[in-house]
Amino acid sequence: MTAENRKELSQVEQEELLEKLKARFEKNMDRHQDFDWNLIQLKLEGNSEKLTSLYEMERTEGEPDVIGYDEERKEYIFVDCSKESPKGRRSICYDRAALESRKKYKPENSAIDMVTDMGIEMLTEEQYRELQKLGTFDAKTSTWIKTPEDIREKGGALFCDFRFGHVFVYHNGAESYYGSRGFRGMLRV
């Protein structure tokens, strides 16, 4: 699926998604204590493109939830809050160049291609560290993070996980992929 051919959600799909998001929002108030779901829902209902992106985050088991608000841009920030790296986004290499460089045993997709198709952003190291302040994520899995160009130009890519009470940042060849490594996304609404 590409951004151009993302499907339009039906009214029923939109309502089901909003119900799931509201239930998760209410269950995890520690992530967004001073926010009003009704205001968030109003912004969502007026933006079918953002709803479709959230639907894709949910469909791939990211469990998106509101974790912040950007005062300057007047946008709510949704991030994948699944305990482990989203199941529907694992076993992928970092980007298209890495995927094409593999001679055999190619993964089905790349993290950057999926991010683009879903209409979301990949977390940076700083954003990943902020997420870890809200709970324990990736205690058994790992997550690709946005990699600086100078590292990517040399064939590398960065990923993070949470072990021993700390966030660790590692490097790997961008063409590598593992059953326990995926990526987390962010969406501004």
BELHUTA-V693786 format. One record per backbone hydrogen bond with DSSP energy under -0.5 kcal/mol. NH is the residue of the N-H (numbers start at 1). CO is the residue of the C=O. If there is no record, write none. Layout:
nh=(NH/NH)
co=(CO/CO)
This chain:
nh=(5/6/14/15/16/17/18/19/20/21/22/23/24/25/26/27/28/29/31/32/35/37/39/40/41/42/43/44/45/46/47/51/52/53/54/55/56/57/58/59/60/61/62/65/67/68/70/71/74/75/77/78/78/79/80/81/81/82/88/89/90/91/91/92/93/94/99/100/101/102/102/111/112/114/115/116/117/118/119/119/120/121/123/128/129/130/131/132/133/133/134/135/137/138/142/143/144/145/146/151/152/153/154/155/156/157/159/160/161/162/163/163/166/168/170/172/174/176/181/182/184/186/187/189)
co=(2/3/10/11/12/13/14/15/16/17/18/19/20/21/22/23/24/26/28/29/32/35/36/36/37/38/39/40/41/42/44/47/48/49/50/51/52/53/54/55/56/58/57/79/77/77/75/69/70/70/68/76/187/65/185/62/63/62/60/86/87/178/181/181/109/174/95/96/97/98/99/93/94/110/111/112/113/114/115/116/115/186/184/124/125/126/127/128/129/130/131/132/135/83/180/160/182/158/123/148/148/149/151/152/151/172/170/143/168/138/161/166/163/161/159/157/155/173/178/142/144/121/78/76)
